Amino acid sequence: MPPTGIAVDEADHRQRRSHHYDFKHNFDHVHKSDNNALVNTDNSNHSAAGDNHKEDDTYMEIRKMTRYSDGTVKLRNANIELMDQDILYHLALGSESHDLHEMFGDVKFVCMGGTPKRMENFAHFIMNEIGYKLPAGTMLQDISEFSYRYSMYKVGPVLCVSHGMGAPSVSILMHEMIKLMYHAKCQEPIFIRIGTCGGIGVEGGTVIITEGALDAQLRNSQEFTILGKTVQRPAKLDEKLARELKSLASHDDPYDTIIGKTLCTNDFYEGQGRLDGAFCDFTEADKMAYLEELRDHGVVNIEMESTIFAALTHHAGIKAAVVCVALLNRLNGDQVKKVQVYTYIYIYKTIIVRHSRLSNILNHIVVCFMSCFYITAHFSCAYL
């Protein structure tokens, strides 16, 4: 059930419960709104001011569809309110079997990363950094342990979740996480994806904050096939949040923190121009020409989750950011040497010291993000 006591939305709720609710009209309206948000970079007749005005209008329209008046998450799916119970199958949770508001109502930040172990380590690190104390005799628990798919740890207002690898895995998790925010009546949650990536023209150890997530065809969107029809949704991240994260970088850091475009591919080997997969039908010269072309378009890193993450958070009206650490410069090779990764651990100590002069919880989280990258990177180096 939606939050009670919100008079402004009562008419909308009654309409949604009507047997005559026009789902096709709602579907068309929703996707028309998002398609209008896609930026046509080839149309030079659009002024910057006009584009900004259009984006502001689109943001407000999405905002109306995705928030109740108290800031809690509102779903863009009328079917959920008609269900007796919504089972979040891949999280091993349900709207009737669990008191989701009691369990998750205070969540402000949802931190997502690839592997269950990395997010478990990250949860423990968050707990230490923000001084969160578990009740005596208890321990940090994997809430979604019995889903056997994703891991989930809650540390105060921070939810740490593994999302697996690639768009399909992230998509499943994102649908259920957004619904969880709705059932828990969370107010203005912020989603941040952390991960590893291959850099393009940047050295291993560089922290990269995504300003634009591009698909394999360099479109700032994610392609979906819904009922046999192709739908493009804008893969937009919150620019203000990205700038806030960038502002935490220090000139004293022994590594670079940059903002740039991220290429999101559908696979790890051929889709990223790697020469070391089971199949390779292109030459090293072809690969280098492709990577240089990406760099000319402002792409600074490659990974496999940013566009689906950005598209679904934008569609849900949730502020989001993507922060990755480059494990290597792809212009110099395809595989990471273990000795390279171990040098990143030095940064862990540097960032920990900085904790003493950070007070905002978001700052704590970013510190933990960056630290956790370098702690866990050596576990993944054989695969990256």
C-alpha positions in Angstrom: 0.0 0.0 0.0 1.2 3.6 -0.7 1.9 5.9 2.2 -1.2 7.2 4.0 -2.3 10.7 4.8 -1.3 12.2 1.4 -4.5 13.9 0.2 -3.0 15.2 -3.0 -2.6 11.7 -4.3 -6.0 10.2 -3.3 -7.6 10.7 -6.7 -4.7 9.1 -8.4 -4.9 6.1 -6.1 -8.6 5.7 -6.8 -7.9 5.8 -10.5 -5.2 3.1 -10.2 -7.6 0.8 -8.4 -10.3 1.2 -11.1 -10.9 -1.7 -13.4 -11.0 0.8 -16.2 -7.5 2.1 -15.7 -5.9 2.5 -19.1 -2.6 0.6 -18.8 -1.7 1.1 -22.5 -2.2 4.8 -22.3 -0.1 4.9 -19.1 2.7 2.9 -20.8 2.7 5.1 -23.9 2.7 8.3 -21.8 5.6 7.1 -19.6 7.8 6.2 -22.5 7.0 9.3 -24.5 8.2 11.3 -21.5 11.5 9.4 -21.3 12.1 9.5 -25.1 11.6 13.3 -25.0 14.5 13.4 -22.5 16.9 11.8 -25.0 19.4 14.5 -26.1 19.8 14.9 -29.9 23.5 15.8 -30.0 23.4 16.3 -33.7 20.9 19.1 -33.7 23.0 22.3 -33.4 19.9 24.5 -33.6 19.0 23.8 -30.0 20.6 26.4 -27.7 22.1 25.3 -24.3 19.5 27.4 -22.5 16.7 25.7 -24.4 18.1 22.2 -23.7 18.5 23.0 -20.0 14.9 24.3 -19.9 13.7 21.1 -21.6 15.7 18.9 -19.1 14.2 20.9 -16.2 10.7 20.2 -17.5 11.5 16.5 -18.0 12.9 16.3 -14.5 9.8 17.8 -13.0 7.5 15.6 -15.0 9.4 12.5 -13.9 9.4 13.8 -10.3 5.6 14.0 -10.3 5.4 10.4 -11.5 7.9 9.0 -9.0 7.4 10.8 -5.7 4.6 11.3 -3.2 4.3 14.7 -1.6 6.4 13.6 1.5 9.3 12.5 -0.8 8.7 8.8 -0.6 9.2 6.7 -3.7 6.2 6.3 -6.0 6.2 3.5 -8.5 5.4 3.9 -12.2 3.4 0.6 -12.2 -0.2 0.6 -11.1 -0.3 -3.2 -11.0 1.7 -3.3 -7.8 -1.0 -1.6 -5.8 -3.5 -4.1 -6.9 -1.5 -7.1 -5.6 -2.2 -8.7 -2.2 1.5 -9.3 -1.8 4.5 -8.2 -3.9 7.2 -10.9 -3.6 10.7 -9.6 -4.2 11.8 -13.0 -5.3 15.5 -12.4 -6.0 16.0 -10.6 -2.6 14.1 -13.3 -0.6 11.7 -10.6 0.7 8.0 -9.9 0.4 5.6 -7.0 1.2 3.4 -9.2 3.4 6.0 -11.7 4.8 8.3 -8.9 6.0 7.7 -5.5 7.6 9.7 -3.7 4.9 9.0 -0.2 6.4 10.3 -1.3 9.7 13.4 -3.0 8.2 14.4 -0.5 5.6 12.4 2.7 6.1 15.5 4.7 7.3 17.6 3.9 4.2 19.2 6.9 2.6 21.9 5.4 0.5 21.9 2.2 -1.6 25.4 1.2 -2.5 25.8 -1.4 -5.2 28.8 -3.4 -6.4 29.4 -6.6 -8.4 30.3 -9.4 -6.0 28.7 -10.6 -2.8 32.1 -10.7 -1.0 33.1 -7.2 -2.0 29.8 -5.8 -0.7 30.2 -7.8 2.6 33.6 -6.2 3.0 32.2 -2.8 2.1 29.4 -3.2 4.7 31.9 -4.0 7.5 34.0 -1.0 6.3 31.0 1.3 6.4 30.1 0.1 9.9 33.6 1.0 11.2 33.8 4.3 9.3 30.4 5.7 10.6 30.8 4.2 14.0 27.7 2.1 13.7 27.2 -0.4 16.6 25.3 -3.6 16.3 23.2 -4.7 19.3 25.2 -6.9 21.7 25.3 -10.5 20.7 24.4 -9.8 17.0 26.4 -9.8 13.8 26.1 -8.3 10.4 23.7 -10.5 8.4 23.2 -11.1 4.7 19.5 -10.3 4.5 19.1 -11.9 1.1 21.2 -15.0 1.9 18.4 -17.4 1.0 17.8 -16.0 -2.4 21.2 -17.6 -3.4 21.6 -14.8 -5.9 22.4 -11.4 -4.4 23.8 -10.3 -1.1 22.4 -7.5 1.0 23.7 -5.9 4.2 22.2 -3.0 6.1 24.4 -0.7 8.2 22.2 2.1 9.6 21.0 4.2 6.7 23.3 2.5 4.2 22.2 -0.6 2.2 25.0 -2.5 0.6 23.9 -4.8 -2.2 25.7 -7.0 -4.8 24.3 -6.6 -8.3 26.2 -9.3 -10.2 27.8 -8.7 -13.6 26.2 -7.2 -16.7 22.9 -5.6 -17.6 20.5 -8.5 -17.1 21.7 -9.2 -13.6 21.6 -5.4 -12.7 18.2 -5.0 -14.2 16.6 -7.7 -12.1 18.1 -6.3 -8.9 17.2 -2.7 -9.8 13.5 -3.5 -10.3 13.3 -5.2 -6.9 15.4 -2.5 -5.2 13.2 0.3 -6.5 10.1 -1.6 -5.3 11.8 -2.2 -2.0 12.3 1.6 -1.6 8.6 2.0 -2.4 7.3 -0.6 0.1 9.7 0.7 2.8 8.5 4.2 2.2 12.1 5.5 1.9 12.4 9.2 1.4 14.7 10.5 -1.4 17.1 7.5 -1.5 20.4 7.9 -3.4 21.8 5.0 -5.4 25.6 4.8 -6.0 27.2 2.0 -8.0 30.8 1.2 -7.3 33.0 -1.0 -9.4 36.2 -1.7 -11.3 36.8 -0.9 -15.0 39.3 -0.6 -17.7 40.6 2.9 -18.3 41.2 4.5 -21.7 44.1 6.9 -21.6 44.1 6.9 -17.8 46.4 4.8 -15.6 45.4 2.0 -13.2 44.4 3.4 -9.9 42.5 6.4 -11.3 39.1 6.9 -9.7 36.5 7.7 -12.4 33.1 9.4 -11.8 30.7 8.9 -14.7 29.2 12.0 -16.2 27.6 10.2 -19.2 26.9 6.5 -19.6 27.1 5.4 -23.3 26.1 2.2 -24.9 28.2 0.3 -27.4 26.8 2.6 -30.2 27.8 5.6 -28.2 24.2 6.5 -27.4 23.4 8.0 -24.0 20.6 5.5 -23.5 19.7 2.0 -22.7 17.8 -0.1 -25.2 15.0 -2.3 -23.9 12.8 -4.8 -25.8 9.3 -4.7 -24.2 6.5 -6.8 -25.7 8.5 -7.2 -28.8 9.0 -3.4 -29.2 12.3 -1.5 -28.9 12.3 1.2 -26.3 15.1 3.7 -25.7 15.4 5.1 -22.2 17.9 7.9 -21.4 20.8 6.8 -19.3 21.1 9.9 -17.2 22.9 10.3 -13.9 22.7 13.2 -11.4 25.2 15.8 -12.4 25.1 17.6 -9.1 25.9 14.4 -7.2 28.8 13.7 -9.6 30.2 17.1 -8.8 29.8 16.6 -5.1 31.7 13.3 -5.3 34.5 14.9 -7.4 34.8 17.8 -4.8 36.0 15.2 -2.2 39.2 14.6 -4.2 42.3 16.2 -2.7 45.4 17.5 -4.4 47.4 15.5 -2.0 45.9 12.2 -3.2 48.6 9.9 -4.8 46.0 9.0 -7.5 43.8 11.0 -9.9 40.0 11.5 -9.5 38.3 12.5 -12.8 34.9 12.9 -14.3 34.3 11.5 -17.8 32.1 9.4 -20.1 31.8 5.7 -19.5 31.2 3.1 -22.2 29.0 0.2 -21.2 29.2 -3.0 -23.2 27.3 -6.2 -23.3 30.3 -8.5 -22.7 33.8 -8.5 -21.4 35.9 -9.8 -24.3 34.9 -9.1 -27.9 32.6 -6.2 -27.0 35.4 -4.4 -25.3 37.9 -5.1 -28.0 40.0 -7.6 -26.0 42.5 -9.8 -27.8 42.6 -12.5 -25.2 39.1 -14.0 -25.4 38.2 -17.5 -26.7 37.4 -15.8 -30.1 39.0 -12.8 -31.8 38.2 -11.8 -35.4 40.0 -8.5 -35.4 43.6 -7.4 -35.3 45.5 -5.4 -32.6 45.4 -2.5 -35.0 41.6 -2.7 -35.2 41.4 -2.7 -31.5 43.7 0.3 -31.0 41.8 2.3 -33.7 38.6 1.5 -31.8 39.9 2.6 -28.4 41.3 5.8 -29.9 37.9 6.5 -31.4 36.3 6.1 -28.0 38.9 8.4 -26.5 38.1 11.0 -29.2 34.5 10.8 -28.0 35.5 11.6 -24.4 35.2 8.0 -23.1 37.7 7.4 -20.3 36.6 3.9 -19.1 34.7 0.8 -20.0 32.5 -1.4 -17.9 29.3 -3.4 -18.2 26.6 -1.9 -15.9 26.4 1.9 -16.1 23.7 2.4 -18.8 21.2 0.0 -17.3 21.9 1.4 -13.8 21.5 5.0 -15.1 18.4 4.3 -17.2 16.5 2.6 -14.4 17.4 5.1 -11.7 16.5 8.0 -14.0 13.2 6.3 -14.9 12.5 5.9 -11.2 13.4 9.5 -10.4 16.2 8.4 -8.1 19.5 10.4 -7.8 22.3 8.2 -8.8 26.1 8.1 -9.5 28.6 5.6 -10.8 32.2 5.6 -9.3 34.8 3.1 -10.6 38.5 2.6 -10.3 40.5 1.8 -13.4 42.6 -1.4 -13.0 44.6 -0.7 -16.1 45.0 1.5 -19.1 43.5 -0.5 -22.0 45.7 1.4 -24.5 48.6 -0.5 -22.9 47.1 -4.0 -22.7 44.2 -6.2 -21.8 45.2 -8.0 -18.6 46.0 -6.7 -15.1 49.2 -7.8 -13.4 48.9 -8.6 -9.8 51.8 -6.3 -8.8 49.9 -3.4 -10.3 46.8 -4.1 -8.2 48.8 -4.4 -5.0 50.2 -0.9 -5.4 46.6 0.4 -5.1 46.4 -0.8 -1.5 48.7 2.1 -0.5 45.8 4.5 -1.2 43.7 2.7 1.3 45.7 4.1 4.2 45.8 7.6 2.7 42.0 7.7 2.4 41.4 6.3 5.9 43.4 9.2 7.4 41.1 11.6 5.6 38.2 10.3 7.5 39.1 12.4 10.5 38.2 15.6 8.6 35.0 14.4 7.0 31.7 14.8 8.8 29.0 14.2 6.2 27.8 10.6 5.8 28.0 10.9 2.1 31.6 11.8 2.4 32.1 8.7 4.6 30.5 6.6 2.0 32.7 7.9 -0.8 35.8 7.3 1.4 34.7 3.8 1.9 34.0 3.3 -1.8 37.5 4.3 -2.8 39.1 2.4 0.1 37.1 -0.7 -0.7 38.2 -0.6 -4.3 41.8 -1.0 -3.3 41.2 -3.6 -0.6 39.2 -5.9 -2.8 40.8 -5.3 -6.2 43.4 -8.1 -5.8 40.6 -10.6 -5.3 39.4 -9.7 -8.8 42.6 -9.1 -10.6 42.8 -12.6 -12.2 39.5 -11.8 -14.0 40.1 -8.2 -14.9 
